[in-house]
Amino acid sequence: MTSTALAFLSAGFGAGLAVLGAGLGIGKLAAAAMEGSARQPTAAGDIRTSMIIAAALIEGATLFAIVVCLLLGLKA
């Protein structure tokens, strides 16, 4: 394999792992928020706001990881 092929392969693996981690993180976050809302319905609005902010931060970090993987893969 050439170095370009290895760069594309590792960029693909890195992007895939970043998306997988984000999916697991957001899923765990949503499950905890639903459980919290079920236990205390009066705080559902605050829980929802915190969940949306945390999900946005997770997605931002994932997007950054994907961009870094693509830049490294396309550089070779």
BELUR-V709317 format. One record per backbone hydrogen bond with DSSP energy under -0.5 kcal/mol. NH is the residue of the N-H (numbers start at 1). CO is the residue of the C=O. E is the energy in kcal/mol with one decimal. If there is no record, write none. Layout:
NH	CO	E
NH	CO	E
//
This chain:
6	2	-2.1
7	3	-1.9
8	4	-2.3
9	5	-2.4
10	6	-2.7
11	7	-2.1
12	8	-2.2
13	9	-2.3
14	10	-2.6
15	11	-2.4
16	12	-2.3
17	13	-2.6
18	14	-2.1
19	15	-2.2
20	16	-2.4
21	17	-2.5
22	18	-2.0
23	19	-2.5
24	20	-2.2
25	21	-2.4
26	22	-2.8
27	23	-2.1
28	24	-2.3
29	25	-2.2
30	26	-2.7
31	27	-2.2
32	28	-2.2
33	29	-2.1
34	30	-2.5
35	31	-2.2
36	32	-2.3
37	33	-2.4
38	34	-2.0
39	35	-1.9
40	36	-2.1
43	40	-1.6
44	41	-1.3
47	43	-2.4
48	44	-2.5
49	45	-2.1
50	46	-2.3
51	47	-2.4
52	48	-2.4
53	49	-2.1
54	50	-2.4
55	51	-2.6
56	52	-2.1
57	53	-1.9
58	54	-2.2
59	55	-2.5
60	56	-2.2
61	57	-2.2
62	58	-2.1
63	59	-2.6
64	60	-2.2
65	61	-2.2
66	62	-2.4
67	63	-2.5
68	64	-2.3
69	65	-2.3
70	66	-2.5
71	67	-2.6
72	68	-2.5
73	69	-2.3
74	70	-2.5
75	71	-1.1
76	72	-0.8
//
